[in-house]
Protein backbone atom coordinates (compact mmCIF):
# COMPACT_ATOMS: atom_id res chain seq x y z
CA UNK A 1 0.00 0.00 0.00
CA UNK A 2 1.00 3.62 -0.49
CA UNK A 3 0.23 6.80 1.43
CA UNK A 4 -0.08 9.84 -0.79
CA UNK A 5 0.26 13.25 0.84
CA UNK A 6 -0.20 16.51 -0.97
CA UNK A 7 -0.02 20.18 -0.03
CA UNK A 8 -2.36 22.19 -2.27
CA UNK A 9 -4.02 25.58 -2.56
CA UNK A 10 -7.18 25.69 -0.41
CA UNK A 11 -9.52 26.70 -3.24
CA UNK A 12 -8.55 23.52 -5.15
CA UNK A 13 -9.74 21.15 -2.41
CA UNK A 14 -13.23 20.55 -3.80
CA UNK A 15 -11.87 19.88 -7.27
CA UNK A 16 -9.31 17.42 -5.89
CA UNK A 17 -11.96 15.70 -3.74
CA UNK A 18 -14.28 15.29 -6.73
CA UNK A 19 -11.46 13.94 -8.89
CA UNK A 20 -10.45 11.43 -6.22
CA UNK A 21 -14.01 10.15 -6.01
CA UNK A 22 -13.98 9.69 -9.81
CA UNK A 23 -10.90 7.44 -9.58
CA UNK A 24 -12.38 5.37 -6.75
CA UNK A 25 -10.87 6.82 -3.58
CA UNK A 26 -13.37 6.31 -0.78
CA UNK A 27 -11.79 8.46 1.94
CA UNK A 28 -9.16 11.02 2.72
CA UNK A 29 -7.90 13.15 5.59
CA UNK A 30 -7.65 16.93 5.26
CA UNK A 31 -5.67 19.41 7.36
CA UNK A 32 -5.53 23.18 7.20
CA UNK A 33 -1.84 24.06 7.30
CA UNK A 34 0.47 27.02 6.70
CA UNK A 35 3.85 27.07 5.05
CA UNK A 36 6.20 28.73 2.64
CA UNK A 37 8.38 27.59 -0.21
CA UNK A 38 10.81 29.23 -2.55
CA UNK A 39 8.85 32.47 -2.62
CA UNK A 40 9.16 32.82 1.16
CA UNK A 41 5.66 34.24 1.61
CA UNK A 42 4.20 37.44 0.24
CA UNK A 43 3.99 41.15 1.05
CA UNK A 44 0.60 42.64 1.88
CA UNK A 45 -0.52 46.15 2.76
CA UNK A 46 -2.71 46.85 5.80
CA UNK A 47 -3.76 50.44 6.60
CA UNK A 48 -0.97 51.80 4.47
CA UNK A 49 1.80 49.70 6.03
CA UNK A 50 3.47 46.89 4.17
CA UNK A 51 4.20 43.69 6.02
CA UNK A 52 5.37 40.21 5.06
CA UNK A 53 3.12 37.20 5.47
CA UNK A 54 5.68 34.48 6.15
CA UNK A 55 3.30 31.54 6.08
CA UNK A 56 0.77 31.03 3.32
CA UNK A 57 -2.44 29.06 4.04
CA UNK A 58 -2.52 25.63 2.36
CA UNK A 59 -4.43 22.36 2.63
CA UNK A 60 -2.74 19.01 3.26
CA UNK A 61 -4.52 15.88 2.12
CA UNK A 62 -3.66 12.25 2.85
CA UNK A 63 -4.97 9.10 1.18
CA UNK A 64 -3.89 5.47 1.49
CA UNK A 65 -4.38 3.28 -1.57
CA UNK A 66 -3.30 -0.08 -2.98
CA UNK A 67 0.05 -0.10 -4.78
CA UNK A 68 -1.68 -0.61 -8.12
CA UNK A 69 -3.74 2.57 -7.72
CA UNK A 70 -1.01 4.87 -6.40
CA UNK A 71 0.12 6.40 -9.69
CA UNK A 72 -3.46 6.91 -10.90
CA UNK A 73 -4.39 8.66 -7.64
CA UNK A 74 -1.23 10.80 -7.62
CA UNK A 75 -1.92 11.88 -11.20
CA UNK A 76 -5.54 12.72 -10.34
CA UNK A 77 -4.40 14.96 -7.47
CA UNK A 78 -1.78 16.69 -9.60
CA UNK A 79 -4.19 17.33 -12.47
CA UNK A 80 -6.94 18.68 -10.21
CA UNK A 81 -4.63 20.83 -8.04
CA UNK A 82 -2.53 22.37 -10.83
CA UNK A 83 -3.05 26.04 -11.67
CA UNK A 84 0.29 26.54 -13.41
CA UNK A 85 1.22 29.31 -11.00
CA UNK A 86 3.75 29.48 -8.17
CA UNK A 87 2.52 27.82 -4.99
CA UNK A 88 0.60 24.90 -6.50
CA UNK A 89 2.15 22.69 -3.82
CA UNK A 90 3.91 19.37 -3.44
CA UNK A 91 2.95 15.71 -3.55
CA UNK A 92 4.81 12.71 -2.18
CA UNK A 93 4.20 8.98 -2.07
CA UNK A 94 5.36 6.73 0.78
CA UNK A 95 5.18 3.01 1.45
CA UNK A 96 2.71 1.86 4.11
CA UNK A 97 3.50 -1.35 5.93
CA UNK A 98 -0.01 -2.07 7.18
CA UNK A 99 -3.43 -0.53 7.76
CA UNK A 100 -5.94 -1.73 10.36
CA UNK A 101 -9.58 -0.69 10.65
CA UNK A 102 -9.90 -0.25 14.41
CA UNK A 103 -13.64 -0.97 14.58
CA UNK A 104 -13.53 -4.37 12.83
CA UNK A 105 -9.89 -5.44 13.02
CA UNK A 106 -9.71 -5.75 9.21
CA UNK A 107 -6.16 -5.32 7.96
CA UNK A 108 -4.38 -4.53 4.70
CA UNK A 109 -6.43 -3.71 1.62
CA UNK A 110 -9.63 -4.82 3.39
CA UNK A 111 -9.18 -1.92 5.82
CA UNK A 112 -9.17 0.68 3.06
N, C-alpha and C positions, 0 to 999 in steps of 0.2 A: 504494500500500500504506500501511497505518497500523500504528504501533507503539502498543500499549496497555500502559500501566504502571499498576499499582495497588498501594497499600499497604493491607494488610488485617490483621485479627487472626489470629494464628497458628493458633488452633483452627478457623478457617474454611477453611484451605487445602485439605483433602481435599474439602470440599463444592464449593469453587470449581473444583478440578481435575476432579471428576466432571461438573460442569455444563458446563465447557468441552469435555470429550469429547463430551457430548450434542449440542453445537452444531457439532461438526466440527473443533475445534482439535486439531491433531496434535502440538503441542509447545509447551513454555513454559519459561522460565527462572525460577528461584526463588532469592531471597536472604533470609537472615536479617538483619534490620536493627533499629536502635533509633531512636527519635525521640520528639518530643513536639509537641503541637498547642496548642490554646487552653487546655487544662486544665493544661499545664505539668508534667505528671508526676503522681505521687501520693505520699501519705505512708504509710509503713509503720512497724511497730513491731518492733524486734528486741531481745530481752532487756531489755524495758522502756524502751528508748530509741526515740523517734520520729526518723525520718530521711526525707528526701525522695528519691524515685527520680526523677531528672530525665528519664531516657530510658526509654521503655516499649518492650518487645520487640514487633516487628511482622514481617510477611513482605511482601516486595516481589516481585511477579510481572510478567513481561514476555511479551507475545505479539506476533507480527507476522502480520497478516492482510490479505487483499485489501480494497480500499476498500468493496466491496459488503457485506462481512461485519462491518465494524468496529462498527456500531451494535448488531447482534445480539450480538456478543461482549462489548461493553461492558455491555450490559443483563444478560447472563448473569452476569458477574462481580458487578455491583452487587446483583442479586437473591440470589445465593448468599452474598455476604459480609455482607449487611445483618443487623444484630441489632436496630437501632432505638435503640441506646445510644451514648453518647459514645465516640469512639475507633474507630468502624467503618472509618475510613480515607479515602483519596482515590483517585481514578482520573483519568488524563489520557490523551488520544489525540494522537499526533503523526504528521506525515507522514514517510514513509520514501521516500527517493529510489530506492534499489535494494537488493536482497538477492542475495548470491551464495553458493551452496553450494560451499564450498572443495573438497571431495572431487571433485565432478564438473564444476565450472565452470558449472552451471546458474544462470541469473539470473532475477530478477523472480519472478512467481508460481510458476514451475516450481521455484524454490529453497525454497519454503515446504513 
